[in-house]
């Protein structure tokens, strides 16, 4: 077994055919086929279904390991360069959209100035999409909603963010005189919500259970930016993190604080199976720096310091 065989199999997994994998690896199809066939003979199992181009169950297990191996090999090169005084390399950072909207405009220029040797790739997706990629090793780290229950992941809380309601013109909640609403009263309205199984929604449902009520969904959308966009298009009132609801809201819209409901926690997810490379650590430090410089000025956001109990 060698790295070329593992890389060939991973490329087939990513591109769903031997020919597409060959193009991605800048080689010929016969080389990819040969590497995969040798790996199959060595392991004594079929790794790719030739009829469909899909991996077999055994192939998926091998690719999962292969990605972690490649991540570690890349980290060796990056760490040695850092030891010599130069931080270079490619870092793939996942980030939920509501955080990326205000963090990335500061993070990307900061890295370009302070760490010009780092090539950063940002993956904008939901928490439920990002976490498996951190586990698989295709992302070096991800900024996501907490809590995280996967035992293969390490979570570092970064900040807390209040939850608010954004109501469009004409909605009953937009006609309220007070800028606050109790969770019990909110349960009387149909709402745009994230689906059950997401950390944001599960926290809402847990708070509702404690209050002896339940929330009614007008629609469920796994993606906070899409949820905010639906509210701002007038489809209904949405429960959102504070930074996803504009201040001041558009004319006729209403932004309401929710009493009796705790904040959401946003944190950094990394793999427990490997240590982040030097470039990844530099990017993570840059994320922390941006949060500490830009976060305190944002309504509803509380940056968590290393000594806070929430970060233990």
Secondary structure, DSSP 8 states (H G I E B T S, - for coil): --HHHHHHHHHHHHHSSHHHHHHHHTS-HHHHHHHHHHHHHHHTS--B-TTT--B-HHHHHHHHHHHHHHHHHHHHHHHHHHHTT---EEEEEEE-HHHHHHHHHHHHHHHHHH-TTEEEEEEE--HHHHHHHHHHTSSSEEEEEE----TTEEEEEEEEE-EEEEE-TTSGGGG-SSSEEEHHHHTTSEEEE--TTSHHHHHHHHHHHHTT---EEEEE-S-HHHHHHHHHTTS--EEEEGGGS-SS--TT-EEEEEET---EEEEEEEESSS---HHHHHHHHHHHHHHHHHGGGSTTEEE--TTSGGG-
